[in-house]
Amino acid sequence: MNQEKAGQFPFTRGIYSNMYKDRLWTMRQYAGFTTAEKSNKRYRYLLDQGVTGLSVAFDLPTQIGYDSDHAMALGEVGKVGVPISTSEDMIRLFKDIPLESVSTSMTINATAAILLALYIITGEKQGVSTQNLKGTIQNDILKEYIARGTYIYPPEPSMRIVTDIFDFCSNHVPNWNTISISGYHIREAGSTAAQELAFTLADGIAYVQAAIDKGLDVNRFGKRLSFFFNSHNDFLTEVAKFRAARRMWAHIMKDRFGATEEKALMCRFHTQTGGSTLAAHQIDNNVVRTTVQAMSAVLGGTQSLHTNSRDEALALPSDDAVKLALRTQQIIANESGITEHPDPFGGSYVVEGLTDQLETEAKAIIADIDKMGGAVVAIEKGWVQSKIARSAYEYQAQVDSGDQVIVGVNKYTSDEMEETDLLSIDSSAVEDQIKHVTDFKTKRNNDHVQNRLNGLKTAADTAENLMPVIIECVKHDCTLGEISDSLRSVFGEYIPNF
């Protein structure tokens, strides 16, 4: 039996000695849609219902660096998240939400530096200094090349922006998590649990090495690294995966990179229940799936959790659905009793065996990646993507054959039509958002804007940290799309060649 205790290196049993007895995980509900005003209304509703942290979803144009009024944004504004093009958008998004006391997670990658800059000046408008801002920027561009596709620039300049954020926040935004290294989307794309673990930690190794190569102190920036994992259906495997992640990362940081500060050795992570496991048939079943997945995340020792809503296979979640998803977390936290025991499955021969097995499998995959020259090379060759595609194919074949049962989908099905109230996107509000952006560009001093954008291009051609330059751009009314285009003109756009 493992005699290690929670709070002790390598943190298999949890990063804190008392875990949830001292402090519950942060309860977040990922949200954003239509406009800043409508998203703000949802955030304030969630805060009233008891969330302890916000989680912002951005629309596709914002994710890939286009303003709402750009031709490339047509038909996509506000559809899968909130559109943010200007400083005014960001200020409206957080109206009447006190940023000095609310922790905000922003799921954004290629344009992460710009959204962080916009958040910083929004805090300044509220009188909140960067020293007091709390939250996380996803900022994980490698998984975009692997699994999601919302990248803009080639890997090298993209990694430069990531490490610029590390450096800037270490000095100016000390309570900000500078990256959320994400296995979630890797799992959503079809990976196995072991692959999710391996590819996520391999990406983490690449980020740490890039920061060290830049001259940054691993004991300093390492404290603000965080992770983002999926919680899928195989209950005990998921519990074991979270335990293995902590143990592996602690040894990677200590043995591979020489980190000595305890916080730099800790794998702190957010978890989201598996979106790809939700079914459009018999959607009430999704509540049960989400509950099982949330339980595995809590038993696995997560620091933050989002529970998916029952209707997300059909549309963005309604108020009622998101409230039920939040209540799921609150019932686990307050009624289940499992928060009284750090790592309650520790010592179980099944969970300990699965933890060891996942670690062994993941280490073998990371060794293969190391032989290729690291995660960036493996991604550029398409090797990681091909492994995930194969796993996704094999899983779907099991579903199609009935070997993998999905209740209500390939077994225990029903022909009855289900009725449910779904959230719809207000097209007139989207038109208002586009007009906001065009009006913003008309009323500002465009000479000042051009001067700032020219300065950004100059800085991008040097080794200068881009974060202060981007902050000055947004302070002088440059838009997200204009900043992204300026960097495109220097860095180019990434086109996979495999």
C-alpha positions as CSV (number, residue, x, y, z in Angstrom):
1,M,0.0,0.0,0.0
2,N,1.2,3.5,-0.8
3,Q,2.3,5.1,2.4
4,E,2.6,8.6,0.9
5,K,0.2,11.2,2.3
6,A,-1.6,14.0,0.6
7,G,0.5,17.2,0.4
8,Q,3.8,15.2,0.2
9,F,6.0,14.9,-2.9
10,P,5.2,13.6,-5.5
11,F,1.6,14.6,-4.6
12,T,0.0,11.4,-5.9
13,R,-2.7,11.7,-3.2
14,G,-3.2,15.4,-3.6
15,I,-1.3,18.7,-3.5
16,Y,-2.6,19.8,-0.1
17,S,-2.6,17.8,3.1
18,N,-6.2,18.3,4.0
19,M,-7.5,18.9,0.4
20,Y,-11.2,19.9,0.5
21,K,-11.5,19.9,4.3
22,D,-9.7,23.2,4.2
23,R,-11.0,24.6,0.9
24,L,-13.4,23.3,-1.8
25,W,-12.5,23.3,-5.4
26,T,-13.4,26.4,-7.4
27,M,-16.8,25.9,-9.0
28,R,-16.9,27.3,-12.5
29,Q,-19.4,27.1,-15.3
30,Y,-18.0,27.9,-18.7
31,A,-20.2,30.5,-20.4
32,G,-20.3,33.2,-23.1
33,F,-22.6,33.8,-26.1
34,T,-24.2,36.5,-28.4
35,T,-22.8,39.7,-26.9
36,A,-20.9,41.0,-23.9
37,E,-24.1,42.3,-22.3
38,K,-25.9,38.9,-22.5
39,S,-22.8,37.1,-21.3
40,N,-22.5,39.5,-18.4
41,K,-26.1,38.7,-17.5
42,R,-25.3,35.0,-17.4
43,Y,-22.1,35.6,-15.3
44,R,-24.1,37.6,-12.7
45,Y,-26.8,34.9,-12.7
46,L,-24.1,32.2,-12.1
47,L,-22.5,34.2,-9.3
48,D,-26.0,34.6,-7.7
49,Q,-26.4,30.8,-7.9
50,G,-23.1,30.2,-6.1
51,V,-20.3,29.8,-8.6
52,T,-16.9,30.7,-7.0
53,G,-15.1,31.5,-10.3
54,L,-16.0,32.7,-13.8
55,S,-15.0,30.8,-17.0
56,V,-15.2,32.7,-20.3
57,A,-16.0,31.2,-23.6
58,F,-15.1,33.3,-26.6
59,D,-16.6,33.1,-30.1
60,L,-14.6,31.7,-33.0
61,P,-13.7,35.0,-34.6
62,T,-12.2,36.2,-31.3
63,Q,-10.3,32.9,-31.0
64,I,-8.6,33.3,-34.4
65,G,-8.0,37.0,-34.4
66,Y,-10.9,38.6,-36.3
67,D,-13.0,41.5,-35.2
68,S,-16.8,41.1,-35.3
69,D,-17.1,43.3,-38.4
70,H,-14.6,41.3,-40.4
71,A,-15.8,39.4,-43.5
72,M,-14.2,36.2,-42.0
73,A,-16.5,36.6,-38.9
74,L,-19.7,36.5,-40.9
75,G,-22.2,34.0,-39.4
76,E,-19.9,33.1,-36.5
77,V,-20.3,36.2,-34.2
78,G,-21.5,35.2,-30.8
79,K,-22.3,31.6,-31.8
80,V,-20.0,29.5,-29.6
81,G,-18.9,32.2,-27.1
82,V,-18.8,35.9,-26.5
83,P,-17.4,38.3,-29.1
84,I,-14.6,40.5,-27.9
85,S,-13.1,42.9,-30.4
86,T,-12.5,46.1,-28.4
87,S,-11.7,47.4,-24.9
88,E,-15.4,48.6,-24.6
89,D,-16.5,45.0,-25.2
90,M,-14.4,43.7,-22.4
91,I,-15.6,46.5,-20.0
92,R,-19.2,45.6,-20.8
93,L,-18.4,41.9,-20.3
94,F,-17.4,42.5,-16.6
95,K,-19.7,45.4,-15.7
96,D,-20.7,45.2,-12.1
97,I,-18.5,42.2,-11.5
98,P,-15.7,43.0,-9.0
99,L,-12.5,41.7,-10.5
100,E,-10.6,42.2,-7.2
101,S,-12.6,39.3,-5.7
102,V,-13.6,37.1,-8.6
103,S,-11.2,34.6,-10.2
104,T,-11.7,34.5,-14.0
105,S,-10.6,31.7,-16.3
106,M,-10.4,32.6,-20.0
107,T,-10.4,29.8,-22.6
108,I,-8.3,31.5,-25.3
109,N,-5.1,30.6,-27.0
110,A,-3.9,32.2,-30.2
111,T,-5.1,35.6,-29.0
112,A,-4.4,35.0,-25.3
113,A,-2.0,37.9,-24.9
114,I,-4.6,40.3,-26.3
115,L,-7.4,39.1,-24.1
116,L,-5.1,39.2,-21.0
117,A,-4.2,42.8,-22.0
118,L,-7.9,43.7,-22.3
119,Y,-8.6,42.1,-18.9
120,I,-5.7,44.1,-17.3
121,I,-7.1,47.4,-18.5
122,T,-10.6,46.4,-17.5
123,G,-9.2,45.8,-14.0
124,E,-7.5,49.2,-14.1
125,K,-10.8,50.8,-15.0
126,Q,-12.3,49.3,-11.9
127,G,-9.3,50.4,-9.8
128,V,-7.8,46.9,-9.5
129,S,-4.1,46.7,-9.9
130,T,-2.4,43.8,-11.8
131,Q,-1.0,42.6,-8.4
132,N,-4.6,41.8,-7.3
133,L,-6.0,40.1,-10.5
134,K,-6.7,36.4,-10.1
135,G,-7.4,33.9,-12.8
136,T,-6.1,31.8,-15.6
137,I,-5.4,32.3,-19.3
138,Q,-5.5,29.0,-21.3
139,N,-2.6,30.1,-23.5
140,D,-1.9,26.5,-24.7
141,I,-1.2,26.8,-28.4
142,L,0.3,23.4,-28.9
143,K,-3.0,21.6,-28.3
144,E,-4.6,23.9,-30.9
145,Y,-2.2,22.4,-33.5
146,I,-3.1,18.9,-32.1
147,A,-6.8,19.0,-31.6
148,R,-8.8,22.2,-32.1
149,G,-7.3,24.2,-34.9
150,T,-7.8,27.7,-33.6
151,Y,-4.2,28.7,-34.2
152,I,-2.9,31.7,-36.2
153,Y,0.8,31.8,-36.3
154,P,3.5,29.1,-36.8
155,P,4.7,27.3,-33.7
156,E,8.0,29.2,-33.1
157,P,6.4,32.7,-32.8
158,S,3.5,31.2,-31.0
159,M,5.8,29.8,-28.4
160,R,7.5,33.1,-28.1
161,I,4.2,34.8,-27.2
162,V,3.5,32.1,-24.6
163,T,6.8,32.6,-22.9
164,D,6.4,36.4,-23.1
165,I,3.2,36.0,-21.1
166,F,5.1,33.8,-18.5
167,D,7.8,36.5,-18.2
168,F,5.4,39.4,-18.0
169,C,3.0,37.8,-15.4
170,S,5.9,36.7,-13.2
171,N,6.8,40.3,-12.7
172,H,3.5,42.1,-13.0
173,V,0.5,39.8,-12.4
174,P,1.8,37.4,-9.7
175,N,-1.5,35.7,-8.9
176,W,-2.3,34.9,-12.5
177,N,-2.0,31.3,-13.9
178,T,-0.1,32.0,-17.1
179,I,-1.1,28.8,-18.9
180,S,-3.6,26.0,-18.6
181,I,-1.9,23.1,-20.4
182,S,-4.9,21.3,-21.8
183,G,-5.5,17.6,-22.2
184,Y,-9.3,18.3,-22.4
185,H,-9.4,18.9,-26.1
186,I,-7.0,16.1,-26.8
187,R,-9.5,13.7,-25.1
188,E,-12.4,15.3,-26.9
189,A,-10.7,14.6,-30.2
190,G,-10.6,10.9,-29.4
191,S,-7.5,10.1,-27.4
192,T,-7.3,7.4,-24.7
193,A,-6.7,8.4,-21.1
194,A,-3.0,7.4,-21.3
195,Q,-2.6,9.5,-24.5
196,E,-4.4,12.5,-22.9
197,L,-1.9,12.2,-20.0
198,A,1.1,11.8,-22.2
199,F,0.4,14.4,-24.8
200,T,-0.6,17.0,-22.2
201,L,2.6,16.5,-20.1
202,A,4.7,16.4,-23.3
203,D,3.3,19.8,-24.2
204,G,4.1,21.0,-20.7
205,I,7.7,19.8,-21.1
206,A,7.9,21.9,-24.3
207,Y,6.6,25.0,-22.6
208,V,9.0,24.7,-19.6
209,Q,12.0,24.1,-21.9
210,A,11.1,27.1,-24.0
211,A,10.8,29.3,-21.0
212,I,14.1,28.0,-19.6
213,D,15.8,28.6,-23.0
214,K,14.5,32.2,-22.8
215,G,16.3,32.6,-19.5
216,L,13.3,32.4,-17.1
217,D,13.6,30.8,-13.6
218,V,11.7,27.5,-13.5
219,N,11.1,28.0,-9.7
220,R,9.4,31.3,-10.5
221,F,7.3,30.7,-13.6
222,G,6.7,27.1,-12.6
223,K,4.5,28.1,-9.7
224,R,1.9,29.6,-12.1
225,L,1.6,26.7,-14.5
226,S,-1.7,24.9,-14.4
227,F,-3.4,22.1,-16.3
228,F,-6.8,21.3,-17.7
229,F,-8.0,17.7,-17.9
230,N,-11.1,15.9,-19.2
231,S,-13.2,13.7,-17.0
232,H,-14.5,10.9,-19.1
233,N,-16.8,7.9,-18.4
234,D,-14.5,5.2,-17.1
235,F,-14.8,6.2,-13.4
236,L,-11.8,4.5,-11.8
237,T,-9.5,5.1,-14.7
238,E,-10.2,8.8,-14.5
239,V,-9.5,8.9,-10.8
240,A,-6.2,7.1,-11.4
241,K,-5.3,9.5,-14.3
242,F,-5.5,12.5,-12.1
243,R,-3.3,10.8,-9.5
244,A,-0.8,9.8,-12.1
245,A,-0.7,13.3,-13.6
246,R,0.4,14.8,-10.3
247,R,3.1,12.2,-9.7
248,M,4.5,12.4,-13.2
249,W,4.6,16.2,-13.3
250,A,6.3,16.4,-9.9
251,H,9.1,14.1,-11.1
252,I,9.3,15.9,-14.5
253,M,9.8,19.3,-12.8
254,K,12.2,18.0,-10.2
255,D,14.3,15.4,-12.1
256,R,14.2,16.9,-15.6
257,F,14.2,20.6,-14.9
258,G,15.7,20.8,-11.5
259,A,12.9,22.7,-9.8
260,T,13.2,22.9,-6.1
261,E,10.3,25.1,-5.0
262,E,7.4,23.0,-3.8
263,K,4.7,25.0,-5.7
264,A,6.7,24.6,-8.9
265,L,6.4,20.8,-8.5
266,M,2.7,20.8,-8.1
267,C,0.3,19.8,-10.9
268,R,-2.7,22.1,-10.2
269,F,-5.5,21.4,-12.6
270,H,-9.0,22.4,-13.7
271,T,-11.4,19.6,-14.9
272,Q,-14.3,19.7,-17.2
273,T,-16.7,16.8,-17.6
274,G,-16.6,15.1,-21.1
275,G,-18.5,17.2,-23.6
276,S,-18.0,14.4,-26.3
277,T,-19.8,11.9,-24.0
278,L,-23.1,13.9,-24.0
279,A,-25.8,12.5,-26.2
280,A,-28.6,14.3,-28.1
281,H,-31.0,11.4,-27.3
282,Q,-32.6,11.1,-23.9
283,I,-30.7,14.2,-22.7
284,D,-31.6,13.7,-19.0
285,N,-29.2,10.8,-19.1
286,N,-26.5,13.4,-19.5
287,V,-27.1,14.6,-15.9
288,V,-26.1,11.1,-14.7
289,R,-23.0,11.0,-17.0
290,T,-21.9,14.4,-15.7
291,T,-22.4,13.4,-12.1
292,V,-20.3,10.3,-12.5
293,Q,-17.6,12.3,-14.2
294,A,-17.7,15.1,-11.7
295,M,-17.3,12.6,-8.9
296,S,-14.2,11.1,-10.5
297,A,-12.7,14.6,-10.8
298,V,-13.3,15.4,-7.1
299,L,-12.1,12.0,-6.0
300,G,-9.0,12.6,-8.2
301,G,-8.3,15.9,-6.4
302,T,-9.1,18.6,-8.9
303,Q,-8.6,22.3,-7.9
304,S,-11.4,23.6,-10.2
305,L,-14.4,22.0,-12.0
306,H,-16.9,22.7,-14.7
307,T,-19.9,20.4,-15.0
308,N,-21.5,20.2,-18.5
309,S,-25.2,20.9,-18.9
310,R,-27.8,18.3,-20.0
311,D,-28.7,20.2,-23.2
312,E,-25.2,20.9,-24.5
313,A,-25.4,18.2,-27.2
314,L,-28.2,20.3,-28.8
315,A,-27.3,24.0,-28.0
316,L,-25.5,26.3,-25.7
317,P,-26.9,25.6,-22.2
318,S,-30.0,27.3,-20.9
319,D,-30.2,29.0,-17.5
320,D,-32.1,26.1,-16.0
321,A,-29.7,23.5,-17.4
322,V,-26.6,25.4,-16.2
323,K,-28.1,25.8,-12.8
324,L,-28.7,22.1,-12.5
325,A,-25.1,21.4,-13.6
326,L,-23.9,23.8,-10.9
327,R,-26.2,22.2,-8.3
328,T,-24.5,18.8,-9.2
329,Q,-21.2,20.2,-8.0
330,Q,-22.8,21.8,-4.9
331,I,-24.5,18.5,-3.9
332,I,-21.2,16.6,-4.3
333,A,-19.4,19.2,-2.2
334,N,-22.0,19.6,0.6
335,E,-23.9,16.3,0.8
336,S,-21.7,13.4,-0.4
337,G,-19.2,13.4,2.5
338,I,-16.3,12.6,0.2
339,T,-14.7,16.0,0.8
340,E,-13.8,14.9,4.3
341,H,-11.2,12.4,3.1
342,P,-8.2,13.4,0.9
343,D,-7.7,10.8,-1.9
344,P,-10.3,8.4,-0.4
345,F,-9.4,5.7,-3.0
346,G,-5.7,5.8,-2.2
347,G,-4.6,2.3,-1.3
348,S,-7.3,0.6,-3.4
349,Y,-5.5,-2.1,-5.3
350,V,-7.6,-1.2,-8.4
351,V,-6.9,2.5,-8.3
352,E,-3.2,2.1,-7.3
353,G,-2.8,-0.5,-10.1
354,L,-4.5,1.8,-12.7
355,T,-2.4,4.7,-11.5
356,D,0.8,2.8,-12.1
357,Q,-0.4,1.4,-15.4
358,L,-1.4,4.8,-16.8
359,E,2.0,6.3,-15.7
360,T,3.9,3.5,-17.4
361,E,1.9,3.9,-20.7
362,A,2.2,7.7,-20.6
363,K,5.9,7.6,-19.9
364,A,6.5,5.3,-22.9
365,I,4.6,7.7,-25.2
366,I,6.6,10.7,-23.9
367,A,9.8,8.7,-24.5
368,D,8.8,8.3,-28.1
369,I,8.1,12.0,-28.4
370,D,11.5,12.8,-26.8
371,K,13.2,10.6,-29.4
372,M,11.5,12.7,-32.2
373,G,12.8,15.9,-30.7
374,G,10.0,16.9,-28.5
375,A,6.3,17.8,-28.7
376,V,6.6,20.6,-31.3
377,V,8.4,18.3,-33.8
378,A,5.9,15.5,-33.1
379,I,3.1,17.8,-33.8
380,E,4.6,19.3,-36.9
381,K,5.1,15.8,-38.3
382,G,1.4,15.0,-37.6
383,W,2.5,12.0,-35.4
384,V,0.4,13.1,-32.3
385,Q,-2.6,13.8,-34.5
386,S,-2.4,10.4,-36.2
387,K,-2.3,8.6,-32.8
388,I,-5.4,10.4,-31.6
389,A,-7.2,9.7,-34.9
390,R,-6.5,6.0,-34.6
391,S,-7.8,5.9,-31.1
392,A,-10.9,7.9,-32.1
393,Y,-11.6,5.4,-34.9
394,E,-11.2,2.4,-32.7
395,Y,-13.6,3.8,-30.1
396,Q,-16.2,4.7,-32.7
397,A,-15.9,1.2,-34.1
398,Q,-16.7,-0.2,-30.7
399,V,-19.8,2.0,-30.4
400,D,-21.0,1.1,-33.9
401,S,-20.6,-2.6,-33.1
402,G,-22.4,-2.3,-29.8
403,D,-19.3,-3.5,-27.8
404,Q,-19.3,0.0,-26.2
405,V,-22.7,0.7,-24.8
406,I,-24.1,4.2,-24.9
407,V,-27.4,4.2,-23.1
408,G,-30.1,5.8,-25.1
409,V,-27.9,5.8,-28.3
410,N,-27.1,2.2,-29.2
411,K,-29.0,0.4,-26.4
412,Y,-32.1,1.1,-24.5
413,T,-33.2,3.5,-27.2
414,S,-36.6,5.2,-27.6
415,D,-38.5,6.6,-30.6
416,E,-40.3,9.1,-28.5
417,M,-39.7,12.8,-29.4
418,E,-38.3,14.9,-26.5
419,E,-39.2,18.5,-26.0
420,T,-36.9,20.9,-24.3
421,D,-36.4,24.7,-24.2
422,L,-33.1,25.5,-25.9
423,L,-31.1,28.7,-25.8
424,S,-31.2,30.6,-29.1
425,I,-28.8,33.3,-30.3
426,D,-30.5,36.7,-30.8
427,S,-29.5,37.8,-34.3
428,S,-30.5,41.4,-33.6
429,A,-28.1,41.5,-30.7
430,V,-25.3,40.2,-32.9
431,E,-26.0,43.0,-35.4
432,D,-25.7,45.5,-32.4
433,Q,-22.3,44.0,-31.6
434,I,-21.1,44.5,-35.1
435,K,-22.3,48.1,-35.1
436,H,-20.5,48.6,-31.7
437,V,-17.2,47.6,-33.4
438,T,-17.7,49.8,-36.5
439,D,-18.7,52.8,-34.3
440,F,-15.7,52.2,-32.0
441,K,-13.4,52.4,-35.0
442,T,-15.0,55.6,-36.3
443,K,-14.8,57.6,-33.1
444,R,-11.2,56.9,-32.0
445,N,-8.0,58.6,-33.1
446,N,-6.9,56.4,-36.0
447,D,-3.5,58.0,-36.3
448,H,-2.6,57.0,-32.7
449,V,-3.9,53.5,-33.5
450,Q,-1.7,53.2,-36.6
451,N,1.3,54.4,-34.6
452,R,0.8,51.8,-31.9
453,L,0.3,49.0,-34.5
454,N,3.5,50.0,-36.3
455,G,5.3,49.9,-32.9
456,L,3.9,46.4,-32.4
457,K,5.2,45.2,-35.7
458,T,8.7,46.6,-34.9
459,A,8.7,44.9,-31.5
460,A,7.6,41.6,-33.1
461,D,10.7,41.7,-35.3
462,T,12.9,41.9,-32.2
463,A,13.2,39.8,-29.0
464,E,11.3,42.4,-27.0
465,N,8.5,41.1,-24.7
466,L,5.3,41.8,-26.6
467,M,2.9,42.0,-23.6
468,P,3.7,45.6,-22.6
469,V,3.4,46.6,-26.3
470,I,0.1,44.9,-26.7
471,I,-1.2,46.5,-23.5
472,E,-0.3,49.9,-24.9
473,C,-2.1,49.0,-28.1
474,V,-5.4,48.2,-26.4
475,K,-5.1,51.3,-24.2
476,H,-5.0,53.3,-27.4
477,D,-8.0,51.6,-28.9
478,C,-6.4,49.1,-31.2
479,T,-8.8,46.2,-31.7
480,L,-8.1,42.5,-31.3
481,G,-8.3,41.9,-35.1
482,E,-5.9,44.8,-35.8
483,I,-3.4,43.5,-33.3
484,S,-3.7,40.0,-34.7
485,D,-3.2,41.2,-38.3
486,S,-0.1,43.2,-37.3
487,L,1.4,40.1,-35.9
488,R,0.3,38.1,-38.9
489,S,2.2,40.5,-41.1
490,V,5.4,39.7,-39.2
491,F,4.9,36.0,-38.2
492,G,2.8,34.7,-41.0
493,E,0.0,32.1,-40.7
494,Y,0.5,28.5,-40.0
495,I,-0.4,25.9,-42.6
496,P,0.2,22.3,-41.7
497,N,2.4,20.5,-44.3
498,F,1.6,16.8,-43.4
